[in-house]
Amino acid sequence: MVKDYIYFIGSTRRQIWGSFVRGIFAGFGGVIGASLVVAIVIVVLQFLGQAPVVGQFFQNLSQNIHTTPTTPK
């Protein structure tokens, strides 16, 4: 185990490649995690849109989100 660590530390090319691969996987993990959070938020908002007390508020919020232009002026 220590021998492998010394082997890894001894080569700059291996260090750069290892950091690159870790960065790629961290990026993919962030994208997948954010996608899951957004999907869960959308499902919860759709569920709350059917609730009798706050349903109208969330329906209006959903309509505002869909009708707001996405391009800056």
NORKA-V876681 format. One record per residue. RES is the residue in three letters. PHI is phi in degrees with one decimal (none if undefined). Layout:
# NORKA-V876681
res: (RES;RES)
phi: (PHI;PHI)
This chain:
# NORKA-V876681
res: (MET;VAL;LYS;ASP;TYR;ILE;TYR;PHE;ILE;GLY;SER;THR;ARG;ARG;GLN;ILE;TRP;GLY;SER;PHE;VAL;ARG;GLY;ILE;PHE;ALA;GLY;PHE;GLY;GLY;VAL;ILE;GLY;ALA;SER;LEU;VAL;VAL;ALA;ILE;VAL;ILE;VAL;VAL;LEU;GLN;PHE;LEU;GLY;GLN;ALA;PRO;VAL;VAL;GLY;GLN;PHE;PHE;GLN;ASN;LEU;SER;GLN;ASN;ILE;HIS;THR;THR;PRO;THR;THR;PRO;LYS)
phi: (none;-66.8;-63.0;-65.1;-64.3;-64.3;-62.5;-68.3;-67.1;-71.2;-119.8;-66.2;-61.5;-66.1;-64.9;-64.9;-63.0;-61.9;-66.3;-62.6;-64.8;-61.0;-65.2;-61.4;-67.5;-65.4;-63.3;-62.5;-62.7;-65.1;-65.9;-65.2;-62.9;-65.2;-63.1;-65.1;-64.0;-63.7;-62.9;-65.6;-62.4;-63.6;-63.3;-64.5;-64.7;-66.5;-65.5;-70.6;-66.8;-96.2;-72.0;-68.6;-85.1;-105.0;-59.4;-63.3;-59.9;-71.3;-66.9;-63.7;-61.2;-63.7;-64.9;-64.1;-64.9;-75.0;-95.9;-74.3;-66.0;-94.6;-93.0;-70.9;-82.4)
